[in-house]
Amino acid sequence: MVIDVRGLKHPEPMKKIRDAVKSMCLEHVNVEVLIDSCEYGKMIKGFARMSGCQTEVTKEGETCIVKISGNMCKCS
């Protein structure tokens, strides 16, 4: 599942990511979040880790990608 939150202002990206982490539990999929700022990526990475998920942040051109692995996420 890919979620593109580029150009969105806080808190909309976090709402979309929260919903995606919840759906990961049901669908057993991983999520890639496309964002404008790797600084914001650190916040997303922290949120995902608090949910028990594994994360990885990479950069491709102007886009930062946060990969969230859902196999260990807390589903509450």
Backbone bond lengths (Angstrom), bond angles and torsions (degrees), N, CA, C in turn:
res aa  C-N    CA-C-N  psi(-1)  N-CA   C-N-CA  omega(-1)  CA-C   N-CA-C  phi
1 M - - - 1.440 - - 1.529 107.52 -
2 V 1.309 116.10 132.56 1.464 121.55 178.31 1.523 108.49 -114.87
3 I 1.322 115.74 130.77 1.455 121.79 177.29 1.518 107.56 -118.69
4 D 1.311 116.19 120.92 1.460 121.75 -179.46 1.525 108.56 -102.89
5 V 1.331 116.13 107.65 1.464 120.46 179.54 1.531 111.18 -111.81
6 R 1.328 115.95 16.92 1.471 119.76 177.81 1.520 109.23 -62.02
7 G 1.317 115.82 134.03 1.453 121.50 178.06 1.517 114.98 86.38
8 L 1.319 117.70 -9.68 1.461 120.48 178.42 1.526 110.37 -84.50
9 K 1.305 115.93 149.32 1.469 121.80 179.83 1.528 109.91 -99.23
10 H 1.322 115.25 149.34 1.455 122.43 177.50 1.524 108.83 -60.38
11 P 1.312 120.49 134.69 1.463 129.49 16.52 1.528 114.19 -102.51
12 E 1.341 118.82 8.37 1.469 121.01 -175.80 1.535 113.29 -55.75
13 P 1.345 119.91 -44.65 1.466 118.09 178.27 1.533 113.12 -58.95
14 M 1.324 117.31 -40.91 1.464 119.60 -178.47 1.531 111.12 -66.84
15 K 1.323 117.83 -34.72 1.465 120.80 177.06 1.522 110.07 -63.24
16 K 1.334 116.23 -44.63 1.467 120.38 179.84 1.527 110.77 -65.02
17 I 1.320 117.08 -39.47 1.462 120.78 -179.59 1.524 110.23 -69.02
18 R 1.323 117.23 -41.73 1.466 121.00 177.14 1.527 110.44 -57.90
19 D 1.321 116.30 -45.58 1.463 120.43 179.03 1.530 111.33 -64.14
20 A 1.330 116.44 -37.81 1.466 119.99 179.22 1.524 111.25 -66.28
21 V 1.333 117.04 -41.15 1.468 119.94 178.91 1.528 109.67 -63.03
22 K 1.323 117.21 -38.99 1.467 120.10 176.94 1.527 110.76 -63.38
23 S 1.319 117.14 -42.54 1.463 119.72 -178.63 1.524 111.56 -70.91
24 M 1.331 117.52 -25.35 1.465 120.79 177.39 1.526 110.30 -57.61
25 C 1.312 116.06 -36.03 1.457 120.83 -178.75 1.525 110.96 -66.05
26 L 1.319 116.31 -34.90 1.466 120.65 -178.37 1.524 112.27 -82.43
27 E 1.317 116.17 -39.35 1.461 120.72 -172.89 1.524 113.54 -97.18
28 H 1.320 117.65 -12.65 1.472 122.78 -179.13 1.531 111.41 55.75
29 V 1.326 115.54 49.21 1.460 121.59 178.96 1.525 109.17 -121.44
30 N 1.309 115.26 163.70 1.460 121.13 173.04 1.521 108.23 -97.34
31 V 1.325 115.65 159.84 1.461 121.08 -177.44 1.517 109.42 -122.96
32 E 1.328 116.06 139.14 1.463 122.69 169.40 1.513 107.02 -115.16
33 V 1.337 115.81 125.46 1.456 121.47 179.87 1.523 108.04 -107.51
34 L 1.324 116.65 123.19 1.467 122.39 177.62 1.521 108.13 -96.73
35 I 1.348 115.95 123.36 1.459 120.76 -177.34 1.527 110.79 -134.56
36 D 1.330 114.97 164.53 1.465 121.26 -179.47 1.521 112.89 -80.83
37 S 1.314 117.42 -31.31 1.464 121.57 -169.31 1.521 111.81 -127.03
38 C 1.323 115.83 128.00 1.469 119.03 176.21 1.528 110.66 -69.09
39 E 1.326 117.99 -22.27 1.462 120.22 174.38 1.522 109.58 -64.02
40 Y 1.325 116.83 -42.62 1.460 120.93 176.05 1.527 109.63 -66.64
41 G 1.319 115.88 -31.03 1.461 120.70 176.99 1.515 112.26 -59.84
42 K 1.330 116.97 -33.90 1.467 120.55 177.73 1.522 110.48 -65.02
43 M 1.337 117.70 -36.90 1.455 121.45 178.30 1.539 110.02 -67.39
44 I 1.325 115.62 -42.56 1.463 120.17 178.52 1.524 110.10 -63.98
45 K 1.306 116.21 -41.99 1.467 120.90 178.85 1.525 110.29 -60.60
46 G 1.326 117.14 -42.06 1.461 121.21 177.76 1.516 112.16 -63.38
47 F 1.336 116.71 -42.93 1.464 121.09 177.79 1.527 110.46 -61.49
48 A 1.325 116.40 -46.16 1.467 120.34 -178.46 1.532 110.73 -63.62
49 R 1.302 116.67 -40.58 1.475 119.68 178.60 1.521 111.37 -65.35
50 M 1.341 117.96 -36.67 1.461 120.65 176.56 1.521 110.42 -63.67
51 S 1.321 116.56 -26.20 1.458 121.49 177.58 1.527 111.69 -86.50
52 G 1.328 116.56 2.00 1.457 121.14 177.99 1.516 114.15 84.63
53 C 1.322 117.64 11.36 1.462 121.65 -177.98 1.529 110.65 -90.43
54 Q 1.309 115.45 155.60 1.458 121.21 172.58 1.518 107.92 -90.58
55 T 1.332 116.94 144.76 1.457 120.38 -177.85 1.516 111.69 -135.92
56 E 1.317 114.43 159.69 1.457 122.06 174.52 1.520 107.35 -148.66
57 V 1.320 117.87 133.50 1.466 122.22 179.77 1.524 108.60 -114.09
58 T 1.337 115.60 128.13 1.456 121.21 176.06 1.524 108.62 -131.95
59 K 1.322 115.83 166.23 1.463 120.20 178.93 1.520 109.26 -127.37
60 E 1.331 115.27 132.32 1.463 121.87 175.88 1.521 107.44 -128.08
61 G 1.297 116.53 105.62 1.464 120.78 -177.01 1.514 109.91 63.57
62 E 1.323 117.06 -125.49 1.461 122.63 -179.75 1.528 112.62 -89.10
63 T 1.336 116.75 -3.64 1.465 120.99 -175.70 1.518 110.67 -103.90
64 C 1.315 114.84 135.85 1.458 121.64 174.22 1.532 106.26 -101.58
65 I 1.324 117.00 137.76 1.459 121.75 -178.12 1.521 108.74 -119.91
66 V 1.333 115.76 125.12 1.459 121.18 175.25 1.520 106.46 -107.78
67 K 1.330 115.97 116.44 1.461 121.33 177.89 1.517 107.56 -95.95
68 I 1.328 116.40 125.37 1.457 122.20 -179.29 1.514 107.85 -115.61
69 S 1.336 115.33 121.53 1.453 120.99 179.09 1.517 108.93 -94.69
70 G 1.322 116.02 124.55 1.449 120.91 -170.71 1.511 117.00 -91.71
71 N 1.318 118.92 1.23 1.463 118.42 -173.08 1.520 113.63 -69.21
72 M 1.312 119.13 -17.17 1.466 121.25 -178.24 1.527 112.06 -118.40
73 C 1.335 118.08 6.35 1.464 120.61 -175.24 1.526 111.66 -66.21
74 K 1.320 114.92 145.37 1.465 121.74 172.70 1.513 107.37 -79.15
75 C 1.279 116.33 134.75 1.473 120.70 -172.48 1.515 112.67 -105.09
76 S 1.297 118.26 34.58 1.469 118.59 179.48 1.511 111.09 -103.20
